[in-house]
């Protein structure tokens, strides 16, 4: 199952940033250390205005000995559907003052 974690979102985001881990990964552990407050995607969301930051978690075992994983093609389709259902990646309109 795909887990979508909203890390941070600006009031009116103009850009989505999605963190996707690799084999044997995790939506949070891959992007942090064991120290409290070390989840650096949160820093990105705080430091850069206009971002919506997301992290994706899913089963991605590197070996059948370590667990079950969906074939990569199926995982990609599943992930894309999850992102689309949340409106992630849709172009956002940014109005600019007329001269």
C-alpha positions in Angstrom: 0.0 0.0 0.0 1.2 3.5 -0.8 1.4 6.0 2.1 1.4 9.7 1.2 2.7 11.9 4.1 2.1 15.6 3.9 5.3 17.1 5.4 4.4 20.7 5.0 2.3 22.9 2.9 2.4 26.7 2.3 -1.0 28.4 2.4 -0.9 28.9 -1.4 1.7 26.5 -2.7 3.0 26.9 -6.3 5.2 23.8 -6.3 5.0 20.3 -5.0 8.1 18.5 -3.9 7.7 14.7 -3.4 10.4 12.6 -1.7 10.4 9.0 -2.9 12.7 6.5 -1.2 14.5 3.5 -2.7 14.8 -0.2 -1.9 14.2 -1.1 1.8 13.3 2.5 2.4 10.8 4.4 4.5 8.9 7.7 4.1 10.6 9.2 7.1 13.7 7.2 8.1 15.4 7.7 4.7 15.3 11.5 5.1 16.4 11.8 8.8 18.8 10.7 11.4 18.0 9.3 14.8 18.1 12.8 16.3 14.8 14.6 17.1 13.9 17.2 14.5 16.3 15.9 11.9 13.7 15.2 9.2 15.1 17.5 6.5 12.1 17.7 4.2 10.4 19.6 7.0 13.3 22.1 6.9 12.8 22.5 3.1 9.1 23.3 3.7 10.0 25.9 6.4 12.8 27.5 4.5 11.4 27.8 1.0 8.2 29.8 0.5 5.5 28.4 -1.8 6.2 24.7 -1.4 4.0 21.8 -0.6 6.4 19.0 0.6 5.3 15.3 0.6 7.0 12.0 1.3 5.9 8.7 -0.1 6.1 5.4 1.7 5.6 2.0 0.2 6.9 -1.6 0.4 10.2 -1.9 -1.5 12.0 -5.0 -0.4 15.3 -5.6 -2.1 14.8 -9.3 -1.7 11.9 -11.7 -1.1 13.8 -12.7 2.1 13.2 -9.2 3.4 9.5 -8.9 2.4 7.1 -8.6 -0.4 7.2 -5.8 -3.0 5.0 -4.9 -5.9 6.6 -5.1 -9.3 8.2 -1.7 -10.2 5.9 -1.1 -13.1 2.8 -1.7 -11.0 4.3 0.4 -8.2 4.8 3.3 -10.5 1.2 3.2 -11.7 0.0 2.9 -8.2 2.1 5.8 -7.0 1.0 8.0 -9.9 -2.6 7.3 -9.2 -2.1 8.2 -5.5 -0.4 11.5 -6.4 -3.1 12.4 -9.0 -5.9 11.6 -6.5 -4.4 14.2 -4.1 -3.9 16.8 -6.9 -0.2 16.6 -6.5 1.7 17.8 -9.6 -1.2 19.8 -11.0 -0.1 23.2 -12.4 -1.0 26.0 -10.0 -1.9 29.4 -11.3 0.3 32.2 -10.1 -1.1 35.6 -10.8 1.4 38.4 -11.5 0.6 42.1 -11.5 -0.1 43.6 -14.9 2.2 46.4 -16.1 
